[in-house]
Amino acid sequence: MIPATRRRERGQALPEFALVVPIFLLVLFGIIQLGFLFAGQNGMSNAAREAARYASTLPTPDQTVAGSGSCSTVGNAKAVYDRLTQVNLPQYVPGFLLGNLTNAGGPACGLAAIAGTGTGVAYCSVTNADTTHTVRVRVVVVYRHPLFIPLVGQIFSSTNTWQLQAIEEMRVEGPDRATDGGFTTPCP
């Protein structure tokens, strides 16, 4: 014969399980989503670094060759932007979608890169202490990374995306210049 107090405790595990499992699964899926976001951020940083390194090796004697701050016309900026969006980002960012880039391409791409507000490539000038000029390239990637876990995405974002940003700046190879070479945009 089972005592009365023991009979009441027999069904207790199921309600406890039903209360704890949703919270446990939400935390578990949140951790998985955070892993996707970290992988996306790491991939964006690698892609921006690789694009900046590629841009720093291109011969860039003046602003005209650089692309005049536009990623839609012929020039180094367009070549670097195309490589960034068609090769580097798809290679490094899991689940990359071109439509999720912020301010993707166009004539304002250089301005967006200088300001850090959108995806772009810009060449800018720095005046050194000895009054020579150094040209730098700045690659900015602003990406709305999709949130793959639906419930987590609905909790943290109404658009089911999370905005990530990577900025890389490198010196363009070549000797320091006596003049700014037409690079009137100062580096931030």
Buried (B, 14 or more C-beta within 10 A) or exposed (E): EEEEEEEEEEEEEEEEEEEEEEEEEBEEBBEEBEEBBEBBBBBBBBBBBBBBBBBBEBEBEBBEBBBBBBBBEEBBBBBBBBBBBEBBBBEBBBEBBEEBBBBBBBEBBBBBBBBEBBBBBBBBBBEEEEEBBBBBBBBBBBBBBBBBBEBBBEEBBEEBBBEBBBBBBBEBEEEEBEEBBBBEBEBE
